[in-house]
Amino acid sequence: MQNDKNPFKAIVGKMIVTKEGKRLGFVRDITFETKSGELISLIVKDSTPYIKNLNLEITNSNEILIPYSAIIAIGDFVIVSEEDLI
């Protein structure tokens, strides 16, 4: 059986790109529901100017959040669906 889990340290620091290849930034951290362990969003660091074109949630401390539901795949990059971000 193949292990589908990605440990936290394997995701942090990965570049976030859309499936069209547009760079959005890098994963700084992950937010999750503490009771269930459900992942909620990725916190972006070193965001690119393109990310301002998207309708993303921004925290009180100006952190940009990408909803976990927008993630298509995690490999060398974190690939997200731009349609799920607009």
Sequence and secondary structure as in RCSB ss.txt:
>XXXX:A:sequence
MQNDKNPFKAIVGKMIVTKEGKRLGFVRDITFETKSGELISLIVKDSTPYIKNLNLEITNSNEILIPYSAIIAIG
DFVIVSEEDLI
>XXXX:A:secstr
       HHHHTT EEEETT  EEEEEEEEEE TTT  EEEEEEES  GGGGGS  EE TT  EEEEGGGEEEES
SSEEE GGGT 
